[in-house]
């Protein structure tokens, strides 16, 4: 998996969504959670008939660059929005990509699925992404306790316009509507599940030279086709169930591949650490050999004359080698911890025909183990 969990590299956290879905507010909540003293925020609230965000906005907090982008639904600003999203995707490096969507009469809006299609078509290196179903009512959330109901939404949100291609894996979060706050400007509040969700989404690498321009002329065509497909699935239960089974099989293969990649990533880390530890042990042996040769030379020159020097050097070398041996012992302990974390990763299993909860569970486990492995690896090196 192409990400560097736990590293100090700059991370790009990109939020994409149409006007009014709440992406700017969610970003502000994340920023305030990460740094309560942060004053710089994204403009959020209500803007009649158009979105508040009209260009790429970026705020850096620690090693994370949060990115807010305008929506493609606003026809007057569509080209400007497409340019901003393309610019955001061309920053190079580690990314988390989140799409924020809302429902209409219990269905995913075709406008939102259109945006997802256009962005994924532009950046084909996006192999998985977070999708936040925002502003859900309590009755709808109650209904979504059924995994099949969640799966229906995942099927809708991940429909491909052409019905082809190896579609990326969506990882969902379902957020409730907070009454009384929705129409306020620049409001922030604590959303624990959002912070936890972010920790579950592995970073992936996007290269600027592999990002294509988002083609706005395709918007209306995609929208019309996706609107028909979403309605057809909603009206035909048999077809919907068939599509759900197809997607479950697809997700099963995707998740197994992700687990294999994760295990391979850990093996590479372990091999690097083993080699570093071997080099460290070799340095200790070489230093010890040099010390013995130096002591021998001093004794051969004039043992009596050099007695004090020899005594002092022996004491210094003794202390130094004790410290180096202790460090090597700690390295071995950390190598052992790394092997244990890897074992946990190898024991992760993806159930056949996974449900939505399985996808979230396995990604959460992967993220925890990856963070532990990275932490141990940094200590060892």
Long-range contacts (C-beta under 8 A, 24 or more apart in sequence): 1-202, 1-204, 1-258, 1-261, 1-262, 1-265, 1-366, 1-370, 2-203, 2-204, 2-205, 3-94, 3-202, 3-203, 3-204, 3-205, 3-370, 4-94, 4-203, 4-374, 5-202, 5-203, 5-367, 5-370, 5-371, 5-373, 5-374, 6-370, 6-371, 6-374, 6-375, 6-378, 7-374, 7-378, 8-63, 9-63, 9-93, 9-94, 10-63, 10-64, 10-65, 10-93, 10-94, 11-63, 11-64, 11-65, 11-93, 11-94, 11-95, 11-96, 11-203, 12-64, 12-65, 12-67, 12-88, 12-91, 12-93, 12-94, 12-95, 12-96, 12-206, 13-64, 13-65, 13-66, 13-67, 13-95, 13-96, 13-98, 13-198, 14-67, 14-69, 14-88, 14-89, 14-95, 14-96, 14-97, 14-98, 15-66, 15-67, 15-68, 15-69, 15-98, 15-100, 16-69, 16-85, 16-97, 16-98, 16-99, 16-100, 16-115, 16-116, 16-119, 17-71, 17-99, 17-100, 17-101, 17-112, 17-115, 18-51, 18-71, 18-72, 18-73, 18-74, 18-109, 18-111, 18-112, 18-115, 19-47, 19-50, 19-51, 19-52, 19-53, 19-70, 19-71, 19-73, 19-74, 20-51, 20-71, 20-102, 21-71, 21-100, 21-101, 21-102, 21-112, 21-134, 21-135, 22-100, 22-102, 22-134, 22-135, 23-68, 23-69, 23-98, 23-100, 24-52, 24-53, 24-68, 25-187, 25-188, 26-100, 26-132, 26-134, 26-175, 26-191, 26-194, 27-59, 27-66, 27-68, 28-186, 28-187, 28-188, 29-188, 29-189, 29-190, 29-191, 29-194, 30-66, 30-194, 30-195, 30-198, 31-59, 31-61, 31-66, 31-188, 32-188, 33-190, 33-191, 33-195, 34-61, 34-62, 34-64, 35-61, 35-62, 41-186, 41-188, 42-66, 42-68, 43-186, 44-185, 44-186, 44-187, 45-183, 45-184, 45-185, 45-186, 45-187, 46-183, 46-185, 50-74, 50-76, 50-77, 51-77, 54-80, 54-81, 54-84, 55-80, 55-84, 56-84, 56-85, 56-87, 56-88, 65-91, 67-91, 71-115, 72-114, 72-115, 72-118, 72-214, 72-216, 72-219, 73-111, 73-115, 78-216, 78-219, 79-216, 82-118, 82-213, 82-214, 82-215, 82-216, 83-214, 85-119, 85-122, 85-214, 86-122, 86-211, 86-212, 86-213, 86-214, 89-119, 89-122, 89-123, 89-206, 89-208, 89-211, 90-208, 90-211, 91-206, 91-208, 92-206, 92-207, 92-208, 93-205, 93-206, 94-203, 94-204, 94-205, 95-126, 95-203, 95-204, 95-205, 95-206, 96-130, 96-198, 96-201, 96-203, 96-204, 97-123, 97-126, 97-129, 97-130, 97-204, 98-129, 98-130, 98-131, 98-132, 98-201, 99-129, 99-130, 99-131, 99-132, 99-157, 100-131, 100-132, 100-134, 101-131, 101-132, 101-133, 101-134, 101-157, 102-133, 102-134, 102-135, 103-133, 103-136, 103-140, 103-153, 106-140, 107-156, 107-230, 107-234, 108-153, 108-156, 108-157, 108-230, 110-223, 110-226, 110-227, 110-230, 111-223, 112-157, 113-156, 113-157, 113-159, 113-226, 113-230, 114-161, 114-219, 114-222, 114-223, 114-226, 116-157, 116-158, 117-160, 117-161, 117-222, 117-226, 118-214, 118-215, 118-218, 118-219, 118-222, 119-214, 120-167, 120-168, 121-212, 121-214, 121-215, 122-211, 122-212, 122-213, 122-214, 123-206, 123-210, 123-211, 123-212, 124-210, 125-204, 125-205, 125-206, 125-207, 125-210, 125-211, 126-168, 126-204, 126-206, 127-168, 127-169, 127-204, 128-168, 128-169, 128-170, 128-171, 128-201, 128-202, 128-204, 128-254, 128-258, 129-168, 129-169, 129-170, 129-171, 129-201, 130-170, 130-171, 130-172, 130-173, 130-197, 130-198, 130-201, 131-157, 131-170, 131-171, 131-172, 131-173, 132-172, 132-173, 132-175, 132-194, 132-197, 133-157, 133-172, 133-173, 133-174, 133-175, 134-175, 134-177, 135-175, 135-176, 135-177, 135-182, 136-174, 136-175, 136-176, 136-177, 137-176, 137-177, 138-176, 141-174, 141-176, 144-174, 147-355, 147-356, 147-357, 148-244, 148-355, 150-174, 150-355, 150-356, 150-357, 151-244, 151-247, 151-248, 151-355, 151-356, 152-240, 152-244, 154-247, 154-356, 155-233, 155-240, 155-243, 155-244, 155-247, 156-230, 156-233, 158-247, 159-226, 159-229, 159-230, 159-233, 161-221, 161-222, 161-225, 161-226, 167-250, 169-251, 169-254, 169-255, 169-258, 169-359, 171-200, 171-201, 171-359, 171-360, 171-363, 172-356, 172-359, 172-360, 173-197, 199-364, 199-367, 199-371, 200-360, 200-363, 200-364, 200-367, 201-363, 201-367, 202-363, 202-366, 202-367, 202-370, 245-353, 248-353, 248-354, 248-355, 249-353, 251-354, 251-359, 252-350, 252-352, 252-353, 252-354, 255-350, 255-354, 255-358, 255-359, 255-362, 256-350, 258-366, 259-345, 259-348, 259-350, 259-362, 259-366, 262-345, 262-366, 262-369, 262-370, 263-342, 263-345, 263-346, 265-370, 266-338, 266-341, 266-342, 266-345, 266-373, 267-342, 269-338, 269-373, 269-374, 269-377, 270-335, 270-338, 270-339, 270-342, 272-377, 272-381, 273-334, 273-335, 273-338, 273-377, 273-380, 273-381, 274-335, 276-331, 276-380, 276-381, 277-328, 277-331, 277-332, 277-335, 277-380, 280-327, 280-328, 280-331, 281-328, 283-324, 284-321, 284-324, 284-325, 284-328, 287-320, 287-321, 287-324, 288-321, 291-317, 291-321, 331-380, 334-376, 334-379, 334-380, 335-380, 337-376, 338-373, 338-376, 338-377, 338-380, 341-369, 341-372, 341-373, 341-376, 342-373, 344-369, 345-369, 345-373
